[in-house]
Amino acid sequence: MQRLEYWAGYTVSSVRGWLYALRPGRRPMMKNDRVRNSLLYDDVCQWQKTQIDSMTFENDQPHKNNKGAIDLKLMRRIHRRTLLEIKHELGELWRPSSVTMDRGRGISLDQSIAIMHRLRDAGFPDDALGVVSVQFADRRHSFALVHDQDDDFWMLDNGLLSFSPLRGSVFFSARKDVHILIGFNFFDVWNY
């Protein structure tokens, strides 16, 4: 992605995000585990197993606790860097994040997983990170997220929905046409 394209998209997304925030009402984004009947559940469980098996370095296993800290300035920098380095391409299957970063391109799910891994490498807590897959206009899309509150998260999209980080409660109260299919990280699967 060209820097000019990114910054133009970021400016438009930021203005749109502020306009969304001015609308009354927010949708609380509380996680729940009522997702086992999702068509994507088995795929996510397979991804989790593959991911855990590939993390063989000492102390590289994910931890379901609050080790680490959420730094919003760093989150924005990692999000921007990933969008500038990994181009979006259309495809069907996800790849491991190392392949996505080496190739410099991937589907929205690949970009989201790469963002999640980079945030993890930067010291963000494993249980605060995740990926959400949504559906709208008969297409699926994914974005990374950082859960910094019990009932809200930061959306880190690849530019299709927003170039700038955006609060989930604000976005989903404004965009009722976007439906959440599934959310996941290294060890949990959820819905909202």
Secondary structure, 3 states (H helix, E strand, C coil): CCHHHHHHHHHHHHHHHHHHHHCCCCCCCCCECCCCCCCCHHHHHHHHHHHHHHCCCCCCCCCCCCCCCCCHHHHHHHHHHHHHHCEECCCCCCCCHHHHHHHCEECHHHHHHHHHHHHHHCCCCHHHEEEEEEEECCEEEEEEEEEEECCEEEEECCCCCCCCCEEHHHHHHHCCCCEEEEEECCCCEEEC
